[in-house]
Amino acid sequence: MTRKIVRLFKPLIRRAIALGTLLLRPMTVGVRGAVLDGEGRVFLVRHTYLPGWYLPGGGVDPGETSQAAVIRELREEGNIEVEGRPELFGLYLNARLSRRNHVALYVIRAWRQPEPPRLPNREIAEAGFFRLDDLPAETTPATLRRLDEIGAERQRDEIW
C-alpha cells in the first residue's frame, strides 16, 4: 500500500519541488576562470565529486558580483591572486544543468600564486598548470571548447 501511495504522489512532489526551485532560485549564475600564464599554460582543477579536468570556478553567492566570485574561487581552488580586473570573456547558458543556469567565463592574464594550491582537500583532488597543446586526456569537452574560443580557434558559442 505504501509503495502505491508513493508512486501516486511522486509526480506531484516533483512538480512541487520544481515550482519551489523556480520561485526561490529563478536563475543561477556560476563563474569559471581561465588563468593563463606566459608559457602557454592554463590552470585546471580536478574535483573530488566530478570526473574530468575543469577551469576553476563555482557559484556566485547571494549579494556577490560574478567578478568577486571568480576572484574568490581562484583563491580558494588554486591559491591564485588576481591582479587587476579579470576580463569577462562571455556569458553562457548551461542548459545541461538547468535551463536557468548561466556561467560567466573570465580570462585572467595578470595574477600571482604566492604558494602552490592547498591540495588535496574535500573539493579539489588535483590542480595545476597544463600546456594548451598537452592538456590532460580527461579535460571536459566544455573546457576544451572554451579554451579553443579564447585562443580564437573556434567561434564563440552561447551554450556552455
Secondary structure, DSSP 8 states (H G I E B T S, - for coil): -HHHHHHHHHHHHHHHHHHHHHHH-S-EEEEEEEEB-TTSEEEEEEESSSSSEE-SEEE--TT--HHHHHHHHHHHHH--EE-S--EEEEEEE-TTT-TTEEEEEEEE-SEE-SS----S-SSEEEEEEEETTS--TTB-HHHHHHHHHHTTSS---SB-
